[in-house]
Amino acid sequence: MASDLEFVRYVVDQIDASCAMSYRMMFGEYALYSNGKVVALICDNQLFVKPTEAGRAYIGDPTEAPPYPGAKLSFLIGDELEDREWLTRLVVLTEQALPAPKPKKKKARRKKTSGG
């Protein structure tokens, strides 16, 4: 079941603007970015935050579940979605703990050869 764009926008709106949140649809679900880093996924209208030690320490005893079949476990966020400050802090801690995204490789342009 694909996630609703309304739910995605709700989650993004719950997080402080300082996180520069954005989202991108991927395979019918959504990846959430904070300052250019993927920090969470939304699948089946549920928020799954990437697991980090900082996030685990902040949450305490997180509920963990895979966002989709075959995926690694993530922190499943439930009622905490309603707490803007709590959610923003989790996103900030997660973003800080994750490595910078790898630069995209430029595709090599093929030279046209004259046929012979």
C-alpha positions as CSV (number, residue, x, y, z in Angstrom):
1,M,0.0,0.0,0.0
2,A,1.5,3.3,-1.0
3,S,1.7,6.2,1.4
4,D,-0.5,9.3,1.1
5,L,1.2,12.5,0.2
6,E,-1.0,14.2,2.9
7,F,0.7,12.1,5.5
8,V,4.1,12.8,4.2
9,R,3.5,16.5,4.2
10,Y,2.1,16.3,7.8
11,V,5.3,14.6,9.0
12,V,7.5,17.1,7.2
13,D,5.5,20.0,8.7
14,Q,6.0,18.5,12.2
15,I,9.8,19.0,11.9
16,D,11.4,22.4,12.4
17,A,12.3,24.4,9.3
18,S,16.0,24.4,10.4
19,C,16.2,20.8,9.3
20,A,15.5,21.8,5.7
21,M,13.2,18.8,5.2
22,S,12.4,17.5,1.7
23,Y,11.0,14.3,0.4
24,R,11.1,12.2,-2.7
25,M,8.8,9.5,-4.0
26,M,10.6,6.2,-4.5
27,F,8.8,3.0,-5.5
28,G,5.4,4.3,-4.3
29,E,6.8,5.3,-0.9
30,Y,8.8,8.3,0.3
31,A,12.4,9.1,1.4
32,L,12.7,12.0,3.8
33,Y,15.8,14.2,3.6
34,S,17.2,16.6,6.3
35,N,19.8,19.0,4.9
36,G,20.3,16.6,1.9
37,K,20.7,13.4,4.0
38,V,18.2,10.6,3.9
39,V,17.1,10.3,7.6
40,A,13.8,8.4,7.3
41,L,11.4,6.6,5.1
42,I,7.6,6.7,5.0
43,C,6.1,3.4,4.1
44,D,2.4,2.5,4.5
45,N,1.8,5.8,6.2
46,Q,4.3,5.0,8.9
47,L,7.5,6.9,9.8
48,F,10.7,4.8,9.9
49,V,13.8,6.7,11.1
50,K,17.3,5.4,10.2
51,P,18.8,3.8,13.2
52,T,21.8,5.5,14.8
53,E,23.4,5.1,18.3
54,A,22.4,8.8,19.0
55,G,18.8,8.1,18.0
56,R,18.7,4.9,20.1
57,A,20.1,6.8,23.2
58,Y,17.5,9.6,22.7
59,I,14.5,7.3,22.2
60,G,15.6,4.9,25.0
61,D,13.9,1.7,23.9
62,P,12.8,2.1,20.3
63,T,10.4,0.0,18.5
64,E,12.2,-1.4,15.5
65,A,10.7,-2.8,12.3
66,P,11.6,-3.0,8.6
67,P,9.9,-0.3,6.5
68,Y,9.3,-2.9,3.7
69,P,10.0,-6.6,3.3
70,G,13.7,-7.5,3.2
71,A,14.8,-4.1,4.6
72,K,17.0,-3.5,7.6
73,L,15.3,-2.5,10.8
74,S,14.5,1.1,11.4
75,F,13.0,3.0,14.3
76,L,9.3,3.0,14.0
77,I,7.8,6.2,15.2
78,G,4.3,6.1,16.6
79,D,2.5,8.6,18.8
80,E,5.7,10.7,19.0
81,L,4.7,12.1,15.6
82,E,2.5,14.5,17.6
83,D,5.4,16.0,19.5
84,R,7.1,18.5,17.2
85,E,10.1,19.2,19.5
86,W,10.8,15.5,20.2
87,L,10.6,14.6,16.5
88,T,12.8,17.5,15.4
89,R,15.4,16.6,18.0
90,L,15.4,13.0,16.7
91,V,15.8,14.1,13.1
92,V,18.7,16.5,14.1
93,L,20.5,13.7,16.0
94,T,20.0,11.3,13.2
95,E,21.2,13.7,10.5
96,Q,24.3,14.5,12.6
97,A,25.2,10.8,13.1
98,L,24.9,9.9,9.4
99,P,27.7,10.3,6.9
100,A,27.5,12.9,4.2
101,P,25.9,11.6,1.0
102,K,28.4,10.3,-1.6
103,P,28.8,12.7,-4.5
104,K,27.0,11.5,-7.6
105,K,29.3,10.3,-10.4
106,K,29.0,12.2,-13.6
107,K,28.1,10.0,-16.5
108,A,30.7,9.8,-19.2
109,R,29.6,11.1,-22.5
110,R,30.1,8.7,-25.3
111,K,31.9,10.0,-28.3
112,K,30.1,9.6,-31.6
113,T,32.1,7.6,-34.1
114,S,31.6,7.9,-37.7
115,G,30.3,4.7,-39.2
116,G,32.3,3.0,-41.8
